[in-house]
Amino acid sequence: MEVKKIIKNTALPTVIMSGLFLSAFLVGQPAHAAKNDLGTDVSKFQPQLTNNSGNDKFSIAQVGGSVHGWTYEQAPYSNQIYQGQAMNYHMHNYIWLETGANQTQTKAALDHFLSEIKTPYGSIVAIDYEAGATGDKEANTANAIYAMQLVKQAGFTPMLYSYKPYLKAHINVDEVLKEFPNSLWIAGYQRSGNQPDYNCFPSMNGVAMWQFDDSPRDLDVDLTGITDNGYTKNTNVTPSDQPIAEPQPVKNDEPKQSTWKPETYTVETDDTLTAVSEKTGDSVATIVANNGISNPNAIYVGQKLLVNHIKFQQAIGLNQKVRYVQPGDTLTRLSYLIGDRWQTIVANNPDVFTNGYYSTIYQGQPIYFYR
């Protein structure tokens, strides 16, 4: 993730932040989160909370997410909330929202996950919008605002998380801030350290919280004291009966999900993965990815390997196909649409995915797969 526009002093723009937690049953000293306090955000990849700065005051846990209408849970979420409670943290929430401009999918996701929130009314529920945007910037913006409206209607503090370049490219930020001032949680990473270096701050209007590091854990700084919401301020919030306009039906012109139909190669005497690669045309990395091979030196005679590449295709009738990257495409979305595991897509397209899963892809790039 790139470092954003540098600011020359520590005077930060008006900003806001979020946090999450169930304060009932707290024991011991009360938690206090305030302006410039430090904390973390966590998902299933960080099942245990840790005090990264030595003086953390809050943490933000992922409830779950939606990818084009498919919702998934985060198993550690409840335990993360309870851990934070025991550590006297102000706990908050975020939801991964990869629904592009589809408000119907957004409503289904928010209805589902808002019912699972385990933090007080008034605490933060951030919308993580960093993948899946469409080419229609205004429609993306309307969808993000709609998600934040649903959060507010449910009695929580809405925030919008992303990276500055992604927001600038896909969201009309001024429209978001007009309805939800100081509601941005922005990622922009410094080189190292568990204390924020404000020379690396991604300066833009409306930032309330800054995620300043993601190695090995996501570290955040509360720039306005918003992590007090639901704990020592904004504590009298309750769900609202005020209606929100129902989403309009979205025409689904996306290609249907494809199903991978590989062929089977049977390992022969003296075969190695290199030999199988030469016979089939699949790269060694593709064979490993498609077959979950943990030890490349331990294939055995008679083992069945799924293959799909060029040389073997000529004998079995498979053809090389291509999908060109479209606005809003991500590796996850490509995996869904093509029907291949993401590891297979990466292995088949090394010129595109030069940094593996973390590669940046661009509109118009060819993504090859085999059927």
N, C-alpha and C positions, 0 to 999 in steps of 0.2 A: 504494500500500500504506500502510495507516495506521500511525501511531506507536502503540505499545502502552502498557501501564501504566507510568508513570514510577517510577523508583526514585530515592531522594533522596541516595544516596551511592554510592560505587564498590565497596562490598562486594557481590559478586555471589553468587547462589545457586550451590550445587554444580552444575557443568555439565560437558559433555564435547563434543568436537569431532572432526572427521575430516579425513583427508588421503589423498593417493594418489600412488604413484610407483614406478618400477622402479629400485632402488638399485644393481643390478649395473652395472659399467662406469663408475661415477662417477669423475670426474677432478677433481683440485684439492682445495679445502678441503671437508670434509664439511658437509652441510646440518644446521642446528639449528633446529627449530621447538619452541616452548615456550609456556607460559601467556602470554596477552596478545599473542602474535605475530599478525601480519596476513597475509592472503592473499586469494586470489580464487577464484571458481568460474566455469567456462567451459563453453560448448557450441559448436555449430557457428557461432553468431553472433559468437563471439570466437575465431577460428581461431588467432590469434597471442597468446601470453602476453606480458603487460607487467607491469612492476614498478610497480603503481599507487601504493603508499604510499611508494615509495623504499626500503622495507625489508621487502618481502614475503618470507616464508619458506616458504609452501606454496601449492598450488593444487589445486582439485578439478575434475576433468574429467568431462563426461557421456559415458558409454559408449554409451547408447542409451535407448530407452524402449518402453513398451507402452501402447497405447490400446485398451482393450476387446479385447485379444487380438491386435491387429495390432502387430507389433514393427517398429521402425525403428532404423537405425544412425546414429551420429554420425561422419561421415567424418573430421573433424580429430582424433579422439580419440588415435590412436597418435602423431601428430606433436606433439600437445600434451604428451603424456607425455615424449617425447624432448626437447622444448624445455625443459620443467621440469627434466629431468635435467641438461641443459647449464647451467641457471641455479642448480643446487644446491638446488632446491626439494624439499620433501617433497610428493610427488604422491599424490593420492587420487582416488576415483571416486564418481559418483552415477548412479542409474538412475531415469528418470521412470517412475512406476508409476500409470497411470490405469486400474486394474482393479477399482475399487470394492470389492466383497466377494468377488470371484470368485477363489478360491484356485487353481483349475485354470489360469486365465490367468496368475496370478502365478508359479506353478511353471514354466510354459513360458517365461516371460520371464526368470526368474532362472537357470534351467538354461542358457538361451542366452547371456545377458550375462556371467554369472560365468565362463564358459569363455573370455571375451575379455579379462579383466582383465590389465593389464600392470604392475601394481604388486606389491610384496612381500606375502607372507602377513602378516597382522596389520594391514596398512594398511586404510583406511576404504573401505567401500562403503555409501553413504547411499541410503536409499529416499526418493525425492521424491514425497510423497503430498500433492498440493495441488489435485487435480481428480478428478472422476469418482466421488466417494463416493456410496454409496447412502443411503437413509433409515434403514437398520438400523445403528445406531452400534456395536452389539456385533459384528455381522458384519464391519464395516469394520475394527474393532480386531483381530479375529482374523486378518484378511487381512494387515494391516500387521505384526503380530507374526510371522506365518508367513513373510513375506518376510525379516524380520530373522533369523529362525532359519535360513533357507536361506543367508544371508550368513555367519552364524557357522559353520555346518556346513562351508562352503567354505573356512574358514580366514581370514576377514577380520573387521574390526571393523564391526558394524552400527550405523548411525545412522538417525534418522527426521527428514526435513526437511519443514517446512511453515510456515504462518503461524499465529500464536497463535489468532486467531478461528476459522480453519478446523479446526485440531486440536480446539479446545474443542467445536466444533459436531458433528464427525463421528467423533472418536476418544476412547475412554476412556484418557486419557493415563496415569492411575495404573497401569492394567494393563500398559501398555508399559514404564513405568519399573520396575515390580515385576520384570519379567523382564530388562530391559536398563536398569539404572540409569544416569543421566547420559548419555543417548543422544540427546538432542534437538538438532537444528540448526534454529534458529528465525530467521525473517525478520521484521524490523521496521525501517522505514527512517527515518533522520533527514533533515533538510532538505538538508544538503550536507556536503561535506568527505570527505577520504580517511582520517580518523582517527575512531575510534568516540567518539561522545558518549554516555556512559553514562546521562545524563538521559533518553535515549530508549530505553533497554533494555527489551525486552518481557518483564518479569519473570514467571517461572513456574518451577516446580520442574524439575530435570533437564536444564536447558539447558547444553550443552557448547560450542556454537559459535553465534555470532550473525552473521547476514548483515545488516549495518547500512546498506548503500547499494546501489542498483541503477542508478545514473545516472552515467555511461553503462555502467559495468561493475559486476558484483556483487562487493562487498567484504565480507570476513569477518574476524572476530577469534576466535582460539582462546582459550577461556576457561579451559581446564584443562590444556593441554599434550597433548591427545589426538592432535594432528597428528604427534607423535613416534612413534605406533603404527606398527609395521612398519619403523622406522628405528633409533631408539635405545632403544625399549622395546617390549614385546609382540612381540618378534621371533622367538620360538620357537613360534609358532602354526602348526599344520598342519591340513589338512582332517580332519574328524571322520567316523568311521563310525557315530556314534550316529544311529539312525533318527529321522526326524520323521514324525509322523502324516500319512498321505496326505490330501490335500484331499477333501472330500465333493463330489459332483456338485452343480452349481448349476443350478437350474431357470431356463432362459432364457425369460423372459416379456417381453423387450424387443421392441418393434416391429422388423420386418425393415427393412433398409436400403432406402430409397426411391431411385428413379432419376429424375432431372430430365429432363423431356421438353419442351424449349422449342420455340417456333415461330420461324420465320425471317422477319425483316423486311428487305426490300431497299431500300437507300438510294436516294431519288429526287432529281431535280434540285432544287436550292435547299434540300435538307434540311440541318438542323443537328441536333445532339444534342437541343437544346431542342424542335425541331419533332418529332423522332422520339418524344421523351418525351410530347408532347401527343397524338400519334397513337396511341401504344400504351398509355399509362398508366403505363409504367415510369418511375421517376425517372431523371434523368440519371446519378446515382451508380450505380443498378442496372445501367443499360446499360453504363457504363464497367466495372463489376466483372465482368459476365457475358461481356464480349468482350475483356478485356485491353487496353483502349484506353489508350495512353500519352499521346497528344496529342488531346484532345477537339476540336480545331479542324481535324483532318486526316482526317475521314471523307470517302468519295468515292462518287460515283454508282455503283450496282451492288454496293456492299459489302453482305455478308450479316451481319446483326446478330441475335443470339439475344435474344428478348424473351419476357416471360411475364406482363405485368401487366394491370390491370383492364380498361381500355378495349378493348385488343386481344383480351382473353379473350372478350368478348361476341360477337366475330365468329368466333373460332376454337374456342370451347367450353372454354377454360380456366376453372378455378374457383379462388377463394381458399380455401385450407385453413389450418388452424391446429393447432399443437402447443403445449400449455401446458407451461411449464418444470416439470420433475420434479426431485426430489432427485437430486443427482449430475450433472445436466446441465451441460455446458460448451459453449462455442461449437464446439469441435472435435467433440464428441459430436453436437450438433445438426446439424452439417454432414454427419456420417456417416449419421444417421438420416433426415434430410430428403432428402439427396442433392444439396443446393446447395453451392456454394463458400461459405466463411464470409463472404467479401466481399459475396456476394449477400444472405445472411441479414442482415448488418449494414445494407446499403443498403435492404432491404425493411422493416426494423423500426427506423427512426431513433429512435422514442420509447423503445425498450428499450436500444439500443446507443448511448447518448448520448456515450460515450467510445470509440467504435469497438471494436477488438479487446480493449481493456483494460477494457471496461465490466463492472460487476458485475450479474449477472442473479439473479432471485429466483423461488422456486417460485410457480407460478400465473400468471406473465406469459405473455401470448399471443405466439407466434412465427408470423407469417404467411408462407406460401409459396404458390406458384401452380402448378397442374397442369391 
